[in-house]
Structure formats: C-alpha cells, structure tokens
C-alpha cells in the first residue's frame, strides 16, 4: 500500500520576508515616527459602557438611553456603577456614549 502525500506537498514552499532590511513590524513603525497606539481612554470608556449594556441586573436597555437606564436602576435600588453616570454626563452630545448597543435595532 502506497503512502499518500500531504496536500501541502503539492505547493511550493514560500519563505516569508521580515520586511525591509530585516526589520520586524514594530521596529519599522518606530523608524517612521509612529508610536504603537495603546487602547485609549475613550476605548476603555466605551468598553465600560458596553459592559453596562450587557449587564442584565440593571434591567432592559432597549428603547431608552443609557442615562435613563442608569437612573431607573438607581431608583429601583440596583446600585448601578457611578463611573457609568460620570461618563454619560461627561459626553452629553455623543451618541456613541448615550445610546446602548442596540439603539439602531427596531423594537
């Protein structure tokens, strides 16, 4: 019985280059004057708000803004995170902050 080869045996081997002059990806960006972008404060804030949207213990979030949901949870004694309220008050006109993940979906 003959042994069948692997499917990769039918393709030529390709060696990958590291980039210009043997630099890695991070080194090239540094030479061009670009710093790697860490997760910004805004991204962290939006992630906190997404987690608030996904937290079922504060009730449903469709049809109302995040601030309305926060106030409703507070009135019901559910102790919503105070940092969520601070973020919402700090960005009153920004829809990325004010509306929940599902605000574009019809009810």
C-alpha positions in Angstrom: 0.0 0.0 0.0 1.5 3.3 -1.0 1.5 6.3 1.3 -0.3 9.3 0.1 1.4 12.6 0.4 0.1 15.6 2.3 -1.9 18.3 0.4 0.8 20.8 1.3 3.4 18.7 -0.6 1.8 19.9 -3.9 2.5 23.5 -3.2 5.9 25.2 -3.4 7.4 26.3 -0.1 7.3 30.1 0.3 9.7 31.8 2.7 8.3 35.0 4.3 10.4 38.1 4.4 10.8 40.1 7.6 10.4 43.4 5.9 12.8 46.0 4.6 16.4 45.4 5.8 15.4 42.6 8.2 13.3 44.8 10.5 10.3 43.4 12.4 6.9 45.1 12.3 7.3 47.1 15.5 10.8 48.4 14.5 9.6 49.7 11.2 6.7 51.7 12.7 9.1 53.2 15.3 11.5 54.3 12.5 8.7 56.0 10.6 7.9 58.1 13.7 4.7 56.3 14.5 4.2 55.1 18.0 2.1 52.0 18.5 -1.3 53.1 19.7 -2.3 51.7 23.1 -6.0 51.3 23.9 -7.1 54.9 24.6 -9.1 56.2 27.4 -12.1 56.7 25.1 -12.0 53.0 24.0 -11.8 51.9 27.7 -14.8 54.2 28.5 -16.8 52.8 25.6 -16.0 49.2 26.7 -17.2 50.0 30.2 -20.5 51.3 28.7 -20.8 48.1 26.6 -20.4 46.0 29.7 -23.1 48.1 31.3 -25.4 47.4 28.4 -24.8 43.7 28.7 -25.3 43.6 32.5 -28.8 42.2 32.8 -29.2 43.1 36.5 -29.9 46.7 35.6 -32.9 45.8 33.5 -33.6 46.0 29.8 -31.8 48.7 27.8 -33.8 48.9 24.5 -35.9 52.0 23.8 -34.1 54.2 26.4 -30.8 55.9 26.7 -28.0 54.6 28.9 -28.6 57.5 31.3 -32.3 56.8 31.6 -31.4 53.2 32.3 -28.9 54.2 34.9 -31.5 56.4 36.7 -34.1 53.7 36.5 -31.7 51.2 38.0 -30.8 53.7 40.8 -34.5 54.3 41.6 -35.0 50.6 41.9 -32.1 50.3 44.3 -29.9 48.2 42.0 -26.8 50.3 42.6 -25.5 50.9 39.0 -21.9 51.9 38.7 -21.3 55.6 39.4 -18.5 55.7 36.8 -21.1 55.0 34.1 -23.0 58.1 35.1 -19.9 60.2 35.2 -19.0 59.0 31.7 -22.5 59.8 30.4 -22.5 63.2 32.0 -19.0 63.9 30.5 -20.2 63.2 26.9 -23.8 64.6 26.7 -24.0 65.0 22.9 -22.1 62.0 21.7 -24.4 59.2 20.6 -21.6 56.6 21.0 -21.8 57.3 24.7 -25.5 58.0 25.1 -27.2 55.1 23.3 -27.0 51.4 24.0 -25.5 48.8 21.8 -28.9 48.0 20.3 -30.3 51.5 19.7 -30.2 51.1 15.9 -32.4 47.9 16.0 -36.2 48.5 15.9 -38.2 47.4 18.8 
